[in-house]
Structures are given as structure tokens and as C-alpha cells.
């Protein structure tokens, strides 16, 4: 006997997830309360950019970056790939709408990236150094 019915005819609404999270004091290595909104997003960007992709099993394979794999490549190729990798890493977060004004430069044995994060909470400038 094959079951009849059981079709879900109700529309399911997906609401916005709250961005409230623990506030990290990176300098002292402590959790210092809670944060929300654009400050929580700044912290999320920082954490994404401090995490090597595929390195830690606790994170999904979409979390983190692969920028260290660019060392040893021609500087112009590395800069172009860095822009793509940075945008790919950050836009995995649903709160981030775009990453604009990405500037990538090789300075000796390190890469310096600066960019603007556009989110549902507003925009902010960010930078990172990969060595």
C-alpha cells in the first residue's frame, strides 16, 4: 500500500538569523561579552581571514581562505587570484552582500590585501596580510 497525501502545501518562510555572537578580545585571548550587527560581522570577517580553508575539521569546507597557496606564483597572477579567493571566502557569509575595492599587492614574502565589505548592516574597510 502506497501512502496517500502527506504533501506539504504550506509555504515555509525563512527568517533572518540573528547575528548576535560572543565578542572576542583577540589581543587578550578572552571572550568579553556579546556583540551584534556590524561589529559581529567585523569579527566574522576577521575569523574567516585567520582560518586556512580545509585545515580544521570543525569548520565546513566553505569556511576560511586559501590565500597561502598563492605564494610562489607570478605576482600579477597571485594578485588576481587573491581577489577572487577573498571574495569567495567572505561571501560565504549571508550577511555580506559584496566585497569591493579589493587591492592586492605582493611585498617581498607577504601579500597585503585591502578591501571594502558591503553588508546588510552597512560598509566597512578591512585589510589583511598573508605571509
C-alpha positions in Angstrom: 0.0 0.0 0.0 1.3 3.4 -1.0 0.7 6.3 1.4 -1.6 9.0 0.0 -1.3 12.7 0.8 1.4 13.9 3.1 2.3 16.7 0.7 3.4 19.8 2.5 1.3 22.5 0.9 2.2 25.3 3.4 4.8 27.8 2.4 7.8 27.8 4.7 9.2 31.2 5.5 12.8 31.5 6.1 13.5 34.3 8.6 16.7 36.3 9.1 19.1 34.6 11.5 20.3 36.8 14.4 23.9 37.9 14.2 24.4 38.1 18.0 27.5 36.2 19.0 30.3 36.1 21.5 32.6 39.1 21.4 36.3 38.1 21.2 39.1 40.2 22.6 41.8 38.9 20.3 44.7 40.8 22.0 44.0 39.2 25.4 42.6 35.9 24.1 39.3 36.3 26.0 35.6 36.4 25.4 34.3 39.7 26.8 30.6 39.6 26.3 28.3 39.7 23.3 28.2 41.6 20.1 25.7 42.1 17.3 25.2 43.8 13.9 28.2 45.3 12.1 30.6 44.6 15.0 29.7 40.9 14.9 30.2 41.0 11.1 33.7 42.6 11.5 34.6 39.8 13.9 33.3 37.2 11.5 35.4 38.7 8.7 38.5 38.6 11.0 37.8 35.0 11.9 37.3 33.9 8.2 40.6 35.6 7.2 42.5 34.0 10.1 41.4 30.5 9.1 43.0 28.4 6.5 40.4 26.6 4.4 40.3 22.7 4.7 42.7 22.8 7.7 40.3 22.4 10.6 37.7 19.7 10.7 35.5 21.8 13.0 34.7 24.2 10.1 32.8 23.4 6.9 34.7 23.2 3.6 33.3 26.6 2.7 34.9 28.4 5.7 38.2 30.2 5.5 40.6 31.1 2.7 43.3 29.5 0.5 45.4 32.6 0.0 48.6 30.9 1.2 48.5 28.7 -1.8 49.4 31.7 -4.0 52.9 32.1 -2.8 55.5 31.1 -5.4 53.2 32.3 -8.3 53.9 35.3 -10.5 52.8 38.4 -8.6 50.2 39.5 -11.2 48.6 36.1 -11.2 48.7 35.9 -7.4 47.1 39.3 -7.1 44.3 38.4 -9.5 43.6 35.0 -7.8 43.8 36.7 -4.4 40.9 39.0 -5.3 38.8 36.0 -6.4 39.7 33.9 -3.3 39.0 36.8 -0.9 35.6 37.5 -2.4 34.7 33.8 -2.4 35.8 33.3 1.2 33.8 36.3 2.5 30.6 36.0 0.5 30.0 32.6 2.1 28.6 34.6 5.0 25.0 35.5 4.1 25.2 38.9 5.7 27.9 40.0 3.3 26.4 41.4 0.0 29.7 42.2 -1.8 33.4 42.8 -1.4 34.5 45.9 -3.3 37.7 47.8 -4.0 39.9 44.8 -3.5 43.6 45.8 -3.7 46.2 43.1 -3.6 50.0 43.6 -3.7 53.0 41.4 -3.1 55.6 42.9 -0.9 58.5 40.5 -0.6 57.4 37.3 1.1 54.0 38.7 2.1 50.8 39.7 0.4 48.8 42.7 1.5 45.1 42.9 0.8 42.7 45.8 1.5 39.0 45.9 0.6 35.6 47.2 1.5 32.9 44.9 2.9 29.3 45.7 1.9 26.7 44.2 4.1 23.1 44.5 5.2 24.4 46.4 8.2 26.5 48.9 6.3 30.0 49.1 4.9 33.4 49.0 6.4 37.1 48.9 5.3 39.2 45.9 6.2 42.7 44.7 5.4 44.8 41.6 5.9 48.4 40.5 5.5 49.2 36.9 4.4 52.7 35.6 4.9 
